[in-house]
Amino acid sequence: MSEKQVSTKPFVPADKAMPEFTPTAIILGIILAVVFGAANAYLGLRVGMTISASIPAAVISMGVIRVIMRKDSILENNMVQTIGSAGESLACGAIFTLPAIFLWAQEGKVARPSALLIGLICLVGGLLGVLFMVPLRQALIVEENGKLPFPEGQACAEVLLAGEEGGSKAGIVFSGLGIAAVYKFLTDGLKIWPSEVGHDIKFFKGSSLGLQPLPALAGVGYICGTKISSYMFAGGVMSWFVLMPIISLFGAHGVVFPGTAPISGLAPQELWGTYVRYIGAGAVAGGGIISLIKSAPLIGKTFKQTMQGFGRSGKAQQVNVLRTDKNLSMKFIIPAIIAIVLVIWLVPVFPVNFLGAVCIVIFGFFFAAVSSRMVGIIGSSNNPVSGMAIATLIITTLLLKATGTVGAAGMVGAIAITGIICSIAAIAGDTSQDLKTGFIVGATPKKQQIGEMIGVVAASSVIGYIMLLLNNAWGFGSDEIPAPQAMMMKLIVEGIMTGKLPWALILTGIAIAIVVEILGIPVMPFAVGMYLPLSLSAGIMCGGIVRWIVDRSLRKKDEKAQKNAKERGTLYTSGLIAGEGIMGIILAAVAAGGKDLDVSSHFSLGQIGSLVLWVAMLGGLAWVCLGKHFQKKDAEITYDSQEK
């Protein structure tokens, strides 16, 4: 770790005045919060995970503020990424839980949720996430500086400090965004080539090969890295080449619950949907619980620090403090928390009773503390938000059932409570990363905390409409948007409330998760790979392979060249993910409006063409990372920076 990273002296001194909380920063931050929130909502509903938007938001900010507007303020750029990244994090709370209510609505069990309800659930959860995290700043960001790495927070600070690169780097993000948007339009809009290729293996009954050649999947694989991608792919191989053939072999002509047709007549996709997704759900649930058990000592320590933090924050308001140490006042935080909880309990639009409001306070505060520390150690991308959500969902559903809140009201209430708490945990983690970035560059914490809340308000105002749009276009649980995390939440709630869950399959998944953990393999990516279609994991694996090629090609390069190449890849793939997500939402609007853009009956490149273009897409990603053109640009930027 560099001297700059562990130093307690910020880049912008506390006594220096510099533009920070400006109209330009607020407007640009709101736009990015909406864009990255929408893109991550689409991505999460498709693959069950999201990406961090802090670095792309910072780079775009520098491209606009520094290059286009000719302004020079690192704190202004930091404010943009603070507001913008909130949208990406808030998407987690919505997409991991709330599609379950839509699925029940499709089955006629409950009314379809409104955009207002979805937006309010995200809004109150996001605001509580910021407010719960504020007292932790002194303990986690200041006192443990140099001990907790906060990887994304430090990486974002490094990008901001290397501000001269803003224009060039922003161009890489936008190029990835544009290429992915056009690619997505041609494959899923005009359908000139298929967005999924595959083949059922007849001699190995129950198995199937498949690939989804989509830009966002390549981006996810590259960002996650080779190991995580391979763990996900291994989970897919376990499901599609071990479990499904075994079920097909031993099931023969029998009908086994929860199936209603003979196993021998089921195609691989039907085998997966009828049996293996329950095993995968059990593995994901088991992995989430294991991650919480392993974190128990850390959870206890963090909870103790949180309680102490409230006391320290209260005392800090009584004396004059430096600009770089100013937080939101506890005189504002405590009444705001109480007011939000009362709104959740008393406003009829929330399907939450008094017990549910109490659960939100207890679990929300607890997991906000856990999330804030966890991202300081393992980063936002590896933060086990889904594990926290699963634990919350199980306990909340059991409590609601025990107190007589059952049926549709109990199921919707459990999902709503979990959605709020999932939003709390995700935003608390994002806030802590952003405050770490601000600590390094010399931002004003109070202004960042207000910026986080602005980002929450902006993203929550549109997330409900985006989810309604996607559901109207394709329907949650479909091949286009399988909503894997929410499907798992739905199965858990139904199983507890009705007792009809196929527990043998769920427990099989939990047992597999335990074995995987004992073998030392990260259980969550493996379990998610088991749950998702193999074609999706294969697409992610392709991105991971490109990352492996890039890393091996850079082994003999100097540290500066390695860092630049990896950063270019991260920015380009962030653009790929955002571009596909945005175009996916546009295509959803077209589909919801009844328009059909399909021209495949007149012209189609077929599966071979799809694979050729996919290889070209992956080659383009490798070229961005390793191409001599970009290496020359990096050298010019480095020289210019030294001259300045």
C-alpha positions in Angstrom: 0.0 0.0 0.0 1.4 3.4 -1.0 2.2 6.2 1.4 -0.6 8.2 -0.1 -3.1 5.5 0.8 -2.2 5.2 4.5 -1.5 8.8 5.2 -4.1 10.7 7.4 -3.3 13.9 5.5 -6.0 14.5 2.8 -5.1 15.6 -0.7 -7.1 18.8 -0.3 -6.3 20.3 3.1 -9.1 20.9 5.6 -8.5 24.7 5.5 -8.7 25.0 1.7 -12.0 26.1 0.1 -12.8 24.3 -3.2 -16.0 23.8 -5.2 -17.7 20.6 -4.0 -21.4 20.6 -3.6 -22.2 22.5 -6.8 -25.3 22.4 -9.1 -23.1 20.9 -11.8 -22.0 18.0 -9.5 -25.6 17.4 -8.2 -27.2 17.4 -11.7 -24.5 15.2 -13.2 -24.5 12.9 -10.2 -28.3 12.5 -10.4 -28.1 11.6 -14.1 -25.4 8.9 -13.4 -27.4 7.6 -10.4 -30.4 7.0 -12.7 -28.3 5.6 -15.6 -26.2 3.2 -13.5 -29.2 2.3 -11.3 -31.2 1.3 -14.4 -28.3 -0.6 -15.9 -27.6 -2.5 -12.7 -31.3 -3.3 -12.2 -31.3 -4.9 -15.7 -28.0 -6.7 -15.0 -29.0 -8.0 -11.6 -32.3 -9.3 -12.9 -30.5 -11.1 -15.6 -27.5 -12.6 -13.8 -28.1 -12.1 -10.1 -25.3 -9.6 -9.4 -24.4 -6.0 -9.9 -21.2 -4.0 -10.5 -19.7 -1.0 -8.6 -20.4 2.3 -10.4 -18.0 4.5 -8.4 -15.0 4.4 -10.8 -17.0 4.7 -14.1 -19.0 7.6 -12.5 -15.7 9.3 -11.4 -14.2 8.9 -14.8 -17.2 10.2 -16.7 -17.4 13.1 -14.2 -13.8 14.1 -15.0 -14.5 13.8 -18.7 -17.4 16.2 -18.4 -16.3 18.6 -15.7 -12.5 18.8 -16.4 -12.4 18.3 -20.2 -15.7 19.7 -21.5 -16.5 22.4 -18.9 -12.8 23.3 -18.3 -13.3 23.2 -14.5 -10.7 21.9 -12.1 -12.1 20.5 -8.7 -11.3 17.1 -7.5 -14.0 17.5 -4.8 -16.6 18.3 -7.4 -15.7 15.1 -9.3 -15.9 13.1 -6.0 -19.3 14.5 -5.3 -20.5 13.2 -8.7 -19.3 9.7 -8.1 -20.8 9.8 -4.6 -24.3 10.6 -5.9 -24.0 8.4 -9.0 -22.9 5.3 -7.2 -25.9 5.4 -4.9 -28.2 4.4 -7.8 -26.2 1.2 -8.5 -26.3 0.1 -4.8 -30.0 0.9 -4.4 -30.9 -1.4 -7.3 -29.8 -4.4 -5.2 -32.5 -3.8 -2.6 -35.2 -3.8 -5.3 -34.1 -6.5 -7.7 -33.0 -9.1 -5.2 -36.4 -9.1 -3.4 -39.4 -7.3 -5.0 -39.8 -9.3 -8.2 -41.2 -12.0 -5.9 -44.3 -10.0 -5.4 -44.7 -9.6 -9.2 -44.4 -13.4 -9.5 -47.2 -13.9 -6.9 -49.3 -11.4 -8.8 -48.9 -13.4 -12.0 -50.2 -16.4 -10.1 -53.2 -14.4 -8.9 -52.2 -14.5 -5.2 -51.6 -10.8 -4.6 -52.1 -7.5 -6.4 -49.2 -6.3 -8.6 -47.0 -3.8 -6.7 -47.2 -0.2 -7.9 -44.2 1.9 -8.9 -45.0 4.1 -5.8 -44.6 1.1 -3.4 -41.3 0.0 -5.0 -39.9 3.5 -5.0 -40.9 4.1 -1.3 -39.4 0.8 -0.2 -36.1 1.7 -1.9 -36.3 5.3 -0.6 -36.8 4.5 3.1 -34.2 1.7 2.9 -31.6 3.8 1.2 -32.1 6.8 3.6 -31.8 4.5 6.6 -28.7 3.0 5.2 -27.0 6.4 5.0 -28.2 7.5 8.5 -27.2 4.2 10.2 -23.7 4.4 8.7 -22.8 8.0 9.7 -21.9 7.1 13.4 -19.5 4.4 12.1 -17.4 6.8 10.0 -15.0 7.8 12.8 -14.4 4.2 13.8 -14.1 2.6 10.3 -12.7 5.3 8.1 -10.6 7.4 10.5 -9.4 5.3 13.4 -8.9 2.2 11.2 -7.2 4.0 8.3 -4.5 1.7 7.0 -6.1 -1.3 8.6 -9.3 -1.6 6.5 -8.3 -1.3 2.9 -11.7 -0.4 1.3 -10.5 -1.5 -2.1 -13.1 0.3 -4.3 -12.8 3.4 -2.2 -9.1 3.6 -2.6 -9.2 2.7 -6.3 -11.7 5.5 -6.9 -9.5 7.9 -5.0 -6.5 6.9 -7.2 -8.6 7.6 -10.3 -9.6 11.0 -9.0 -6.0 11.9 -8.0 -4.9 11.0 -11.5 -7.3 13.6 -12.8 -5.4 14.4 -16.0 -6.5 11.1 -17.4 -10.2 12.0 -17.3 -10.8 12.8 -20.9 -9.0 9.7 -22.3 -10.5 7.3 -19.8 -14.0 8.7 -20.2 -13.7 8.0 -23.9 -13.1 4.3 -23.1 -16.2 4.1 -21.0 -18.4 5.7 -23.6 -16.9 3.5 -26.4 -17.8 0.4 -24.5 -21.3 1.8 -23.8 -21.9 2.5 -27.5 -20.6 -0.8 -28.8 -22.7 -2.8 -26.3 -25.8 -0.8 -27.0 -25.5 -1.4 -30.8 -24.6 -5.1 -30.2 -27.6 -5.6 -27.9 -30.0 -3.8 -30.4 -28.9 -6.0 -33.2 -29.1 -9.3 -31.3 -32.1 -8.8 -29.0 -33.9 -6.0 -30.9 -33.6 -6.8 -34.6 -32.6 -10.5 -33.8 -30.1 -10.6 -36.7 -28.2 -13.2 -34.7 -29.4 -15.2 -31.6 -28.5 -14.0 -28.1 -28.3 -17.6 -26.9 -26.8 -20.6 -28.7 -26.9 -24.2 -27.4 -27.4 -27.9 -28.1 -28.9 -30.7 -26.0 -26.6 -33.7 -25.8 -28.7 -36.7 -26.8 -26.3 -39.4 -25.6 -25.9 -37.8 -22.2 -29.6 -37.3 -21.4 -30.4 -34.4 -19.2 -27.4 -32.3 -20.1 -27.1 -29.4 -22.5 -24.4 -27.1 -23.8 -25.2 -23.4 -24.0 -23.8 -19.9 -24.3 -25.3 -16.4 -24.1 -22.9 -14.2 -26.1 -23.8 -10.8 -24.6 -21.5 -7.9 -23.8 -22.6 -7.5 -20.2 -21.7 -11.1 -19.4 -18.2 -10.6 -20.8 -18.0 -7.4 -18.7 -19.1 -9.2 -15.5 -16.5 -12.0 -16.2 -13.7 -9.6 -16.8 -14.5 -7.5 -13.7 -15.0 -10.5 -11.4 -11.8 -12.1 -12.6 -10.8 -15.6 -13.7 -11.2 -17.3 -10.4 -14.7 -16.0 -9.6 -15.9 -16.7 -13.1 -14.5 -20.2 -13.0 -16.3 -20.9 -9.7 -19.6 -19.8 -11.2 -18.9 -21.9 -14.3 -18.0 -24.9 -12.1 -21.4 -24.5 -10.3 -23.1 -24.5 -13.7 -21.3 -27.7 -14.7 -22.3 -29.3 -11.4 -26.0 -28.6 -12.2 -26.1 -29.3 -16.0 -23.6 -32.1 -16.3 -23.9 -33.9 -12.9 -27.2 -33.3 -11.1 -29.5 -33.1 -14.1 -28.1 -36.3 -15.8 -28.4 -38.1 -12.5 -32.0 -37.0 -12.0 -32.8 -38.0 -15.6 -31.1 -41.4 -15.1 -32.6 -42.4 -11.8 -36.0 -40.6 -12.3 -36.8 -42.5 -15.5 -40.5 -42.6 -16.0 -41.4 -41.5 -12.4 -43.2 -38.3 -11.3 -41.3 -36.7 -8.4 -42.6 -33.7 -6.4 -42.6 -30.8 -7.2 -42.8 -32.0 -10.8 -46.1 -33.1 -12.4 -44.9 -34.9 -15.5 -42.6 -38.0 -15.9 -38.9 -37.1 -15.6 -38.1 -39.0 -18.8 -40.1 -36.6 -20.9 -38.5 -33.4 -19.5 -36.1 -31.4 -21.6 -32.9 -30.1 -19.9 -34.5 -26.6 -19.3 -37.5 -28.3 -17.7 -35.3 -30.4 -15.5 -33.5 -27.3 -14.4 -36.7 -25.3 -13.7 -38.5 -28.2 -11.9 -35.7 -29.6 -9.7 -32.3 -28.1 -10.0 -33.3 -24.5 -9.3 -34.5 -25.7 -5.8 -31.1 -27.3 -5.2 -29.4 -24.1 -6.4 -31.6 -22.0 -4.1 -30.6 -24.2 -1.2 -26.9 -23.8 -2.1 -27.3 -20.0 -2.3 -29.1 -19.9 1.1 -26.5 -22.2 2.7 -23.7 -20.0 1.3 -25.3 -16.9 2.7 -25.7 -18.4 6.1 -22.2 -19.7 6.1 -20.8 -16.3 5.2 -22.7 -14.8 8.2 -21.5 -17.5 10.6 -17.9 -16.9 9.5 -18.3 -13.2 10.1 -19.8 -13.6 13.6 -16.7 -12.3 15.5 -16.5 -9.3 13.1 -20.2 -8.7 13.5 -19.8 -8.5 17.2 -16.9 -6.2 17.1 -18.6 -3.9 14.6 -21.8 -3.8 16.6 -19.9 -2.7 19.7 -18.1 0.0 17.7 -21.4 1.2 16.3 -22.9 1.8 19.7 -19.7 3.6 20.7 -19.9 5.6 17.5 -23.3 7.1 18.5 -21.8 8.4 21.7 -18.7 9.9 20.0 -20.8 11.5 17.3 -23.0 13.1 19.8 -20.0 14.6 21.7 -18.4 15.7 18.4 -21.2 18.1 17.8 -20.4 20.1 20.9 -17.0 21.3 19.7 -15.6 23.0 16.6 -14.3 20.4 14.1 -12.4 20.6 10.9 -14.2 20.6 7.6 -12.9 17.2 6.8 -14.4 15.8 10.0 -17.9 17.3 9.8 -20.7 14.7 9.7 -24.5 15.1 9.8 -25.6 16.0 13.3 -27.0 13.4 15.6 -29.7 15.9 16.3 -30.8 15.3 12.8 -30.0 11.6 12.4 -32.0 10.2 15.4 -35.3 12.1 14.7 -35.0 11.3 11.0 -34.6 7.5 11.8 -37.6 7.6 14.1 -39.7 9.5 11.5 -38.9 7.1 8.7 -39.7 4.1 10.9 -43.1 5.6 11.9 -43.8 6.3 8.2 -43.1 2.6 7.4 -45.5 1.5 10.2 -48.3 4.0 9.8 -48.5 4.8 6.1 -51.0 2.3 4.5 -48.9 1.9 1.2 -46.3 -0.1 3.2 -47.5 -3.7 3.8 -45.7 -3.7 7.1 -47.2 -3.9 10.6 -45.7 -2.8 14.0 -43.7 -6.0 14.3 -42.3 -5.5 10.8 -41.2 -2.0 11.6 -39.4 -3.2 14.7 -37.7 -5.9 12.6 -36.5 -3.2 10.2 -34.9 -1.2 13.0 -33.2 -4.1 14.6 -32.0 -6.0 11.4 -31.4 -2.8 9.4 -29.1 -1.2 12.0 -27.3 -4.5 12.6 -26.7 -5.3 8.9 -25.8 -1.7 8.1 -23.0 -2.0 10.6 -21.9 -5.4 9.2 -22.1 -4.2 5.6 -20.0 -1.1 6.3 -17.2 -3.1 7.8 -17.4 -6.0 5.3 -16.9 -3.7 2.3 -13.8 -2.3 4.1 -12.3 -5.7 4.1 -13.5 -7.5 0.9 -15.0 -4.7 -1.2 -18.5 -3.9 -2.3 -18.5 -6.5 -5.1 -18.1 -9.3 -2.6 -20.3 -7.9 0.1 -22.7 -10.7 1.1 -25.9 -8.6 0.9 -27.9 -11.6 -0.4 -26.8 -13.7 2.6 -28.0 -10.9 5.0 -31.2 -10.8 3.0 -31.7 -14.5 3.3 -31.2 -14.5 7.1 -33.5 -11.6 7.5 -36.2 -13.2 5.3 -36.1 -16.5 7.2 -36.4 -14.9 10.6 -39.0 -12.3 9.5 -41.2 -14.9 7.8 -41.1 -17.2 10.9 -41.9 -14.3 13.2 -44.8 -13.1 11.0 -46.2 -16.7 10.8 -45.9 -17.2 14.5 -47.8 -14.0 15.2 -50.6 -14.9 12.8 -49.7 -12.8 9.8 -49.9 -15.5 7.1 -51.1 -16.0 3.6 -50.7 -13.2 1.0 -50.3 -10.5 3.7 -47.5 -12.4 5.4 -45.6 -13.2 2.2 -45.8 -9.7 0.8 -44.9 -8.2 4.3 -41.8 -10.5 4.5 -40.6 -9.5 1.1 -41.2 -5.8 1.8 -39.3 -5.9 5.1 -36.4 -7.8 3.4 -36.4 -5.4 0.5 -35.9 -2.4 2.9 -33.2 -4.2 4.9 -31.4 -5.3 1.7 -31.4 -1.6 0.6 -30.1 -0.5 4.0 -27.2 -3.0 3.8 -26.3 -2.1 0.2 -26.4 1.7 0.7 -24.5 1.5 4.0 -21.7 -0.4 2.2 -21.7 2.1 -0.7 -21.6 5.0 1.7 -18.6 3.7 3.6 -16.7 3.2 0.3 -17.5 6.7 -0.8 -16.5 8.2 2.5 -13.2 6.4 2.3 -12.6 8.0 -1.1 -13.6 11.4 0.4 -11.2 10.8 3.3 -8.3 10.4 0.9 -9.1 13.3 -1.4 -10.2 15.7 1.4 -13.9 15.9 0.9 -16.5 17.1 3.4 -18.2 14.1 5.0 -21.4 16.0 5.7 -21.8 17.0 2.1 -21.0 13.5 0.9 -23.7 12.1 3.2 -26.2 14.6 1.8 -25.0 13.6 -1.7 -25.7 9.9 -0.9 -29.2 10.8 0.1 -29.8 12.8 -3.1 -28.6 9.8 -5.1 -31.0 7.6 -3.2 -33.9 9.9 -3.9 -33.0 10.1 -7.6 -32.7 6.4 -8.1 -35.7 5.4 -6.0 -37.9 7.8 -8.1 -37.3 5.7 -11.3 -36.6 2.2 -10.1 -40.2 1.3 -9.7 -41.1 2.3 -13.3 -38.1 0.4 -14.6 -39.2 -2.8 -12.9 -42.7 -2.4 -14.2 -41.4 -1.9 -17.7 -39.2 -5.0 -17.6 -42.0 -7.1 -16.1 -44.5 -5.9 -18.7 -42.1 -6.6 -21.5 -40.8 -10.1 -20.6 -42.1 -11.1 -17.1 -39.9 -11.8 -14.2 -38.7 -15.4 -14.1 -38.5 -15.6 -17.9 -35.4 -16.4 -19.9 -34.8 -12.7 -20.6 -34.9 -11.7 -16.9 -34.8 -14.8 -14.7 -34.5 -12.7 -11.5 -32.6 -15.5 -9.8 -32.2 -13.9 -6.3 -35.9 -12.9 -6.1 -37.0 -16.3 -7.3 -35.0 -17.8 -4.4 -36.6 -15.4 -2.0 -40.0 -16.4 -3.3 -39.3 -20.1 -2.8 -38.1 -19.6 0.8 -41.2 -17.5 1.8 -43.6 -20.0 0.2 -41.9 -22.9 1.8 -42.1 -21.4 5.3 -45.6 -20.1 5.0 -47.2 -23.1 3.2 -44.9 -25.9 4.2 -44.9 -27.1 0.6 -41.3 -26.4 -0.2 -39.4 -29.5 -1.6 -37.1 -29.6 1.4 -35.2 -32.6 0.2 -33.9 -30.6 -2.8 -33.3 -27.5 -0.7 -31.3 -29.5 1.9 -29.3 -31.2 -0.9 -28.2 -27.7 -2.0 -27.3 -26.7 1.5 -25.2 -29.9 1.8 -23.4 -29.1 -1.4 -22.7 -25.6 -0.1 -21.2 -27.1 3.1 -19.0 -29.5 1.1 -17.8 -26.7 -1.2 -16.9 -24.5 1.8 -15.0 -27.3 3.4 -13.0 -27.8 0.2 -12.0 -24.1 0.4 -13.9 -22.9 -2.7 -15.8 -19.6 -2.3 -19.3 -20.9 -1.9 -21.5 -18.0 -3.1 -20.2 -17.8 -6.7 -20.3 -21.6 -7.0 -23.9 -21.6 -5.6 -25.0 -18.8 -7.9 -23.5 -20.7 -10.8 -25.6 -23.8 -9.8 -28.7 -21.7 -9.7 -28.3 -19.9 -13.0 -28.5 -21.4 -16.5 -25.2 -22.8 -17.7 -25.4 -20.6 -20.8 -25.2 -17.5 -18.7 -22.3 -18.8 -16.6 -20.5 -19.7 -19.8 -20.8 -16.1 -21.1 -19.3 -14.8 -17.9 -16.5 -17.4 -18.1 -15.6 -16.1 -21.5 -15.0 -12.7 -19.9 -12.9 -14.4 -17.2 -10.8 -16.1 -19.9 -10.0 -12.7 -21.5 -9.0 -11.4 -18.1 -6.7 -14.5 -17.7 -5.1 -13.8 -21.1 -4.6 -10.1 -20.2 -3.0 -10.9 -16.9 -0.6 -13.5 -18.4 0.3 -11.1 -21.2 1.2 -8.4 -18.7 3.4 -10.5 -16.4 6.6 -9.2 -17.8 5.4 -5.6 -18.0 6.2 -3.0 -15.4 3.7 -2.2 -12.7 2.5 1.0 -14.4 1.7 -0.8 -17.6 -0.2 -3.5 -15.7 -2.2 -1.0 -13.8 -3.1 1.0 -16.9 -4.2 -2.1 -18.9 -6.3 -3.5 -16.1 -7.9 -0.1 -15.5 -8.7 0.3 -19.2 -10.4 -3.1 -19.1 -12.4 -2.3 -16.1 -13.6 1.0 -17.6 -14.4 -0.5 -21.0 -16.3 -3.5 -19.5 -18.2 -1.1 -17.2 -19.3 0.7 -20.3 -20.3 -2.7 -21.9 -22.5 -3.5 -18.9 -24.1 0.0 -18.8 -24.6 0.0 -22.6 -26.4 -3.3 -22.6 -28.4 -2.4 -19.6 -29.6 0.8 -21.1 -30.5 -0.7 -24.4 -32.2 -3.6 -22.6 -34.5 -1.1 -20.9 -35.2 0.6 -24.3 -36.0 -2.7 -25.9 -38.3 -3.5 -22.9 -40.2 -0.2 -23.6 -40.5 -1.2 -27.2 -41.8 -4.7 -26.4 -44.2 -3.3 -23.7 -45.6 -1.0 -26.4 -46.4 -3.9 -28.6 -43.7 -3.2 -31.2 -41.9 -6.1 -32.9 -38.4 -5.3 -34.4 -37.6 -8.9 -35.3 -36.2 -9.1 -38.9 -34.7 -12.6 -38.4 -37.2 -14.1 -40.9 -35.7 -12.0 -43.6 -32.0 -11.9 -42.6 -30.2 -13.9 -39.9 -26.6 -14.8 -39.3 -27.6 -17.9 -37.2 -25.7 -19.5 -34.4 -22.4 -19.6 -36.3 -22.6 -15.8 -37.0 -23.4 -15.2 -33.3 -20.3 -17.1 -32.2 -18.1 -15.3 -34.7 -19.3 -11.9 -33.5 -18.9 -13.0 -29.9 -15.2 -13.9 -30.6 -14.8 -10.4 -32.2 -16.4 -8.8 -29.1 -13.9 -10.6 -26.8 -11.0 -9.8 -29.1 -12.0 -6.1 -28.9 -11.9 -6.3 -25.1 -8.4 -7.8 -25.2 -7.3 -5.2 -27.7 -8.5 -2.3 -25.4 -6.4 -3.9 -22.6 -3.3 -4.8 -24.6 -3.3 -2.8 -27.8 -0.2 -0.7 -28.6 -2.5 2.3 -29.5 -3.7 2.5 -25.9 -0.3 1.9 -24.5 1.0 4.9 -26.5 -1.9 7.0 -25.2 -1.0 6.0 -21.6 2.6 7.0 -22.2 1.5 10.4 -23.5 -0.8 11.0 -20.5 1.9 10.0 -18.1 4.4 12.4 -19.8 1.8 15.3 -19.8 1.1 14.7 -16.1 4.8 14.9 -15.2 5.1 18.1 -17.2 2.2 19.7 -15.3 
